[in-house]
Amino acid sequence: MQRTLLHITDCHLVPLGEDLQGTDTNATLNKVLTQALGEGTPDAIVATGDLVHSGGVAVYRQFMASLASATDAPLLCTPGNHDFLAPMLEAGLPMSPLQVGPWSIVGLDSHEDDTPKACVDVQRRQALVRLWQQQQTQFALLATHHPLLSIGAPWLDKDRIEAPEALMDSLMDSLSEQPMPSFGAAIFGHAHQEINAHYRGAPLFGTPSTAFQFAPRSESFAMGSKIPGYRWLSLEDDGSVASQVRWLGDTPTQTSLT
């Protein structure tokens, strides 16, 4: 049986009436949700950080209102480097793992308030392994904000999660020590572009922003020409994953994942 997951990221919402980099980020999020949910009904939605750029609790509530008006699908959020944890919690953004059939979706908080660099120290790594072990499913998907690999853009790569291979190895290898879900895939944001990679056979997916994109492989900050986007994932009962990035304005179609 196929379970579908909608991944959105880097929404960068600002107070209503404002824009960011010339983009009305509230409008683009709502357009993305309208298009995506016109293509299919997700079993869950994951939003991986930089959900708000400014405005605090009120704008986090705008984010939740946009989701609630579009769908009642279960939601998991992880913070990004532009997010602040206290207002996220005050606004009620859900951060607990989700169970979708034989899959768990487990979030990793890679952020530290008011700094762009990923912060995944020993304590967070150990906490993630413990949380992973508690999942009563066959497979699990890791969701975080910062990339789990080099994306070839130095100004972004300097802030990625350090030693991500060791982090993923700890989740993959400890399966032999006690029952816990197999590592099925990982999703992340931050890069504002489409990324498709693998580690030890497991897919790693970076998803475009619902607002605006960065230029791939740029040495320093540079805006890209791509429009807002999002990603569909299909989580299969045998542990396999299929995925497809969609862009705002794509021809309406029944989502076909490859």
C-alpha positions in Angstrom: 0.0 0.0 0.0 1.3 3.4 -1.0 1.4 6.3 1.6 2.0 9.8 0.3 4.0 12.5 2.0 4.0 16.2 1.1 7.3 18.0 1.9 7.3 21.8 2.0 10.2 23.9 3.3 11.7 27.3 3.6 8.4 29.2 3.4 10.0 32.4 5.0 6.7 33.9 5.9 6.6 37.5 6.9 3.8 39.7 8.3 0.8 40.0 6.0 1.3 42.9 3.6 5.1 42.6 3.5 7.3 40.7 1.1 10.8 39.2 1.1 13.3 39.3 -1.8 10.4 40.7 -3.8 8.2 37.7 -3.1 4.9 37.6 -1.2 5.8 34.5 0.7 2.4 34.1 2.3 0.8 34.1 -1.2 3.3 31.6 -2.6 2.8 29.2 0.3 -1.0 29.3 -0.2 -0.6 28.8 -4.0 1.7 25.8 -3.4 -0.8 24.3 -1.0 -3.7 24.8 -3.4 -1.8 23.2 -6.3 -0.3 20.3 -4.3 -3.6 19.4 -2.6 -5.3 19.6 -6.0 -3.0 16.8 -7.1 -3.6 14.5 -4.2 -4.4 14.0 -0.6 -1.3 13.4 1.5 -1.2 11.0 4.5 1.0 13.6 6.2 2.8 16.9 5.6 6.4 17.7 6.7 7.6 21.2 6.9 11.4 21.4 7.4 12.3 24.8 8.7 12.7 28.5 7.9 8.9 28.5 8.1 8.9 32.1 9.3 11.4 34.8 8.4 10.2 37.5 10.7 7.1 38.5 12.8 7.3 36.0 15.7 4.3 34.1 17.1 1.7 35.9 15.0 3.4 34.8 11.8 3.8 31.2 13.0 0.0 31.3 13.6 -0.4 32.5 10.0 1.6 29.5 8.9 -0.7 27.2 10.9 -3.8 28.9 9.6 -2.7 28.4 6.0 -2.2 24.7 6.6 -5.4 24.3 8.6 -7.5 26.0 5.9 -6.0 23.7 3.2 -5.9 20.3 4.8 -6.4 18.3 8.0 -3.4 16.0 7.2 -1.1 15.3 10.2 1.8 17.8 10.3 5.4 17.6 11.5 7.6 20.7 11.7 11.3 21.1 12.3 13.0 24.5 13.0 15.4 26.1 10.5 18.1 28.7 11.1 15.6 31.6 10.6 13.2 30.1 13.1 13.0 30.7 16.9 12.0 27.7 19.0 10.0 29.5 21.7 7.5 31.2 19.4 7.2 28.0 17.3 6.1 26.2 20.5 3.9 29.0 21.6 2.1 28.9 18.3 1.5 25.2 18.6 3.6 23.9 15.7 3.7 20.1 16.0 7.2 18.5 16.3 6.4 15.0 17.4 7.1 11.9 15.1 4.3 10.8 12.8 3.4 7.3 12.1 2.1 6.5 8.5 1.5 2.8 8.0 4.8 0.9 8.5 6.7 4.2 8.5 7.7 6.7 11.1 8.7 10.3 10.2 11.1 11.5 12.8 12.3 15.1 13.0 15.8 16.3 13.9 16.2 19.9 15.2 19.4 21.1 13.5 18.9 24.7 14.3 20.2 27.1 16.9 18.4 30.4 17.4 19.8 33.3 15.5 22.7 31.5 13.8 22.8 30.0 10.2 25.1 27.1 11.1 23.6 23.7 11.9 23.9 22.6 15.5 23.7 18.9 16.0 25.9 18.1 18.9 26.5 14.8 20.7 23.4 15.3 22.9 21.1 15.9 19.9 22.6 12.9 18.1 22.0 10.6 21.1 18.5 12.0 21.6 17.7 11.3 17.9 18.9 7.6 18.2 16.8 7.2 21.4 13.7 8.7 19.6 14.3 6.5 16.6 14.5 3.4 18.8 11.1 4.2 20.3 9.3 4.1 16.9 7.1 1.0 16.5 7.4 0.8 12.8 9.5 -1.1 10.2 10.9 1.9 8.5 11.7 5.5 9.3 12.3 8.7 7.4 14.5 11.5 8.9 13.4 15.1 8.4 15.6 18.0 9.2 16.4 21.5 8.0 20.1 21.6 7.2 21.6 19.4 4.4 23.0 16.0 5.1 25.6 16.3 2.4 27.6 18.8 0.4 25.6 20.5 -2.3 28.5 22.2 -4.1 27.6 25.7 -2.9 30.4 26.9 -0.5 28.3 29.6 1.2 25.6 27.0 2.0 27.9 24.0 2.6 29.8 25.8 5.5 26.6 25.7 7.5 25.5 22.1 6.8 25.3 19.4 9.5 28.8 18.3 10.4 29.8 14.6 9.9 26.3 13.7 8.6 27.6 10.3 7.6 28.3 9.4 11.2 24.8 10.5 12.1 23.2 8.4 9.5 25.5 5.5 10.3 24.4 5.5 13.9 20.8 5.1 12.8 21.6 2.5 10.2 24.0 0.4 12.2 22.3 0.3 15.6 19.5 -1.7 14.0 21.6 -4.7 14.6 21.8 -4.0 18.3 18.1 -3.8 19.1 14.8 -3.6 17.3 14.3 -0.3 15.6 13.1 1.0 12.3 15.3 0.6 9.2 16.6 3.9 7.7 14.4 4.5 4.7 15.2 8.0 3.5 15.9 11.6 4.6 14.5 14.9 3.6 15.8 18.4 4.3 15.6 22.1 3.2 17.8 25.1 3.6 19.3 24.8 0.1 16.3 26.3 -1.8 16.8 23.9 -4.7 16.1 20.3 -5.7 18.7 17.8 -4.5 18.5 14.0 -5.2 21.3 11.9 -3.6 21.9 8.6 -1.8 23.9 7.4 1.2 24.4 3.6 1.6 21.5 3.1 -0.7 19.1 5.3 1.1 17.7 8.3 -0.8 18.4 11.9 0.5 16.1 14.5 -0.9 16.5 18.3 -0.7 13.3 20.2 -1.6 12.8 23.6 -3.2 11.5 26.5 -1.2 7.8 27.4 -1.4 9.0 31.0 -1.8 12.2 31.5 -4.0 15.2 29.5 -5.0 19.0 29.9 -4.7 21.3 29.5 -7.7 22.8 26.0 -7.7 26.6 25.7 -7.1 27.1 29.4 -6.4 30.2 30.6 -4.5 28.2 33.2 -2.6 24.6 34.2 -2.1 22.8 34.3 -5.4 19.2 34.0 -6.3 18.1 31.4 -8.8 15.5 31.6 -11.6 13.4 28.7 -10.4 9.9 29.3 -9.1 8.3 28.0 -5.9 8.3 24.3 -5.5 7.5 21.3 -3.2 8.0 17.5 -3.2 5.8 14.5 -3.1 7.1 11.2 -1.6 5.6 7.8 -1.9 6.4 5.5 1.1 5.9 1.9 0.2 5.2 -1.1 2.5 8.5 -2.7 1.4 10.6 0.2 2.5 11.2 1.7 -1.0 10.6 5.4 -1.6 9.6 7.2 -4.8 9.7 11.0 -5.2 8.9 13.9 -7.5 9.5 17.6 -7.2 6.7 19.8 -8.5 6.9 23.5 -9.4 4.2 26.2 -9.0 2.3 26.5 -12.3 3.0 22.9 -13.5 0.3 21.5 -15.6 -2.4 20.0 -13.3 -2.0 16.2 -13.2 -2.5 13.2 -11.0 0.8 13.0 -9.1 3.0 10.3 -10.6 6.0 9.4 -8.5 9.2 8.0 -9.9 
